[in-house]
């Protein structure tokens, strides 16, 4: 075997490894990280540091836009399809609109609560601000036909998330900062 043949085999092996790394599933990647962390304490600490850095990168404006986008994208035809007579009884369009908005907001709310559970209160506050601002923006700027069926729901969701966040946060400084944010960014819903 020549040096060129050996190098070709090495290069092919590297390409196969790159291909594998680009094609593993999220579950497989998590399994690999867990195994690496289990085998080496320094690697575990590095994984935790990198994860914390990624989680701490909260962009309030991006969250606001994401919330607005998902709410504004709710299709009124889906509302009509899901409401009315069902095998379980009648579901009014207004009730279904409420449910559909809550379904879209749930992942955002869960992320806020996850950050609180991780004791990342600053990040939770910023994420909550983004969600609240997105709901407010949807309520005030959306031209969606769907929104007409859910006139009061955005405000109710806003109040519910804010109350849940305050109950779990328990940090007076963050609560004051949230109040200031709402007065500035969501003024007509400030209390």
C-alpha positions in Angstrom: 0.0 0.0 0.0 1.4 3.3 -1.0 1.3 6.5 1.1 -1.3 7.9 -1.4 -3.5 4.8 -0.9 -3.3 5.1 2.9 -4.1 8.8 2.7 -7.1 8.1 0.5 -8.4 5.6 3.1 -7.9 8.1 5.9 -9.7 10.9 3.9 -12.6 8.6 3.1 -12.9 7.6 6.8 -13.0 11.4 7.7 -15.7 12.0 5.1 -17.8 9.1 6.4 -17.5 10.5 10.0 -18.5 14.0 8.8 -21.4 12.5 7.1 -22.5 10.6 10.2 -22.2 13.8 12.4 -24.3 15.7 9.9 -27.0 13.0 9.8 -27.5 12.0 13.4 -30.9 12.7 15.0 -31.3 15.1 17.9 -32.0 12.1 20.2 -28.8 10.4 19.0 -26.8 13.6 19.6 -28.2 13.9 23.1 -27.3 10.2 23.7 -23.7 10.9 22.5 -23.4 14.0 24.7 -24.7 12.1 27.8 -22.2 9.3 27.1 -19.3 11.7 26.7 -20.3 13.5 29.9 -20.6 10.2 31.8 -17.1 9.2 30.7 -15.3 12.4 31.5 -16.1 15.0 34.2 -14.2 17.8 32.3 -16.3 17.1 29.2 -19.5 17.1 31.4 -18.5 20.5 32.8 -17.8 21.9 29.3 -21.1 20.6 27.9 -22.9 22.2 30.9 -21.0 25.5 30.2 -21.8 25.5 26.5 -25.5 24.6 27.2 -25.8 27.5 29.7 -24.3 29.9 27.3 -26.8 28.8 24.6 -29.7 29.0 27.0 -28.7 32.4 28.2 -28.9 33.8 24.7 -32.5 35.2 24.9 -33.6 37.6 22.3 -36.7 39.4 23.4 -37.4 40.9 20.0 -37.0 37.6 18.2 -39.4 35.9 20.6 -41.9 38.8 20.1 -41.7 38.3 16.3 -42.0 34.5 16.6 -45.1 34.8 18.9 -46.7 37.3 16.5 -45.9 35.1 13.5 -47.5 31.9 15.0 -50.5 33.8 16.2 -51.0 35.7 13.0 -50.6 32.5 11.1 -53.6 30.7 12.7 -55.9 29.9 9.8 -59.5 30.9 10.2 -60.5 27.9 8.0 -58.9 25.6 10.6 -61.0 27.3 13.2 -64.2 26.7 11.3 -63.1 23.1 10.7 -62.4 22.4 14.4 -65.5 24.2 15.8 -69.2 23.3 15.5 -70.7 19.9 16.1 -68.3 17.3 17.2 -68.8 13.7 18.5 -68.4 15.2 22.0 -70.9 18.1 21.6 -70.9 21.5 20.2 -67.8 23.7 20.3 -68.3 27.4 19.6 -65.8 29.1 17.3 -64.9 31.5 20.2 -64.1 28.5 22.5 -62.0 26.9 19.7 -60.3 30.2 19.0 -59.3 30.3 22.6 -58.0 26.8 22.5 -56.0 27.4 19.3 -54.3 30.5 20.6 -53.4 28.6 23.8 -52.0 25.7 21.8 -49.7 28.1 19.9 -48.6 30.0 23.0 -47.9 26.9 25.1 -44.3 26.2 23.8 -43.3 29.8 24.5 -44.9 29.7 28.0 -43.2 26.4 28.8 -39.8 27.9 27.8 -40.3 30.8 30.3 -41.2 28.3 33.0 -38.2 26.0 32.1 -35.9 29.0 32.5 -37.3 29.7 35.9 -36.8 26.0 36.9 -33.2 26.3 35.8 -32.9 29.3 38.1 -32.2 31.6 35.1 -34.5 34.3 36.3 -33.0 37.1 34.1 -33.4 34.9 31.0 -36.9 33.9 32.1 -37.9 37.6 32.5 -36.5 38.4 29.0 -38.3 35.5 27.4 -41.5 36.4 29.1 -41.2 40.0 27.9 -40.8 38.7 24.4 -43.9 36.5 24.6 -46.0 39.3 26.2 -44.9 41.8 23.6 -45.7 39.4 20.8 -49.2 38.8 22.2 -49.7 42.5 22.5 -48.4 43.1 19.0 -50.8 40.5 17.6 -53.7 42.0 19.4 -53.0 45.5 18.2 -51.5 44.9 14.7 -52.8 41.7 13.2 -55.2 41.9 10.3 -56.0 38.2 10.6 -59.6 37.2 10.1 -59.1 34.6 12.8 -58.4 37.4 15.4 -62.0 38.5 15.0 -63.1 35.3 16.6 -60.8 35.7 19.6 -61.1 39.4 20.4 -60.5 39.0 24.2 -58.3 36.0 24.2 -54.9 37.7 23.6 -55.5 40.0 26.6 -56.5 37.0 28.8 -53.4 35.0 27.7 -51.3 38.1 28.4 -52.7 38.5 31.9 -52.5 34.7 32.6 -48.8 34.5 31.6 -47.8 37.6 33.5 -49.5 36.3 36.7 -47.9 32.9 36.3 -44.5 34.4 35.7 -44.9 36.7 38.8 -46.0 33.8 41.0 -43.0 31.7 40.0 -40.4 34.5 39.7 -40.7 36.0 43.2 -37.9 38.5 42.4 -39.1 42.0 43.2 -36.4 43.6 41.0 -37.5 41.6 38.0 -41.2 42.2 38.7 -40.5 46.0 38.8 -38.5 45.7 35.6 -41.4 43.8 34.0 -43.9 46.5 35.1 -41.7 49.2 33.5 -41.4 47.1 30.3 -45.2 46.7 30.1 -45.8 50.4 30.6 -43.3 51.2 27.9 -44.0 48.4 25.3 -47.6 47.3 26.0 -48.9 50.6 27.4 -52.7 50.1 26.8 -52.5 46.8 28.9 -50.4 48.3 31.7 -52.1 48.2 35.1 
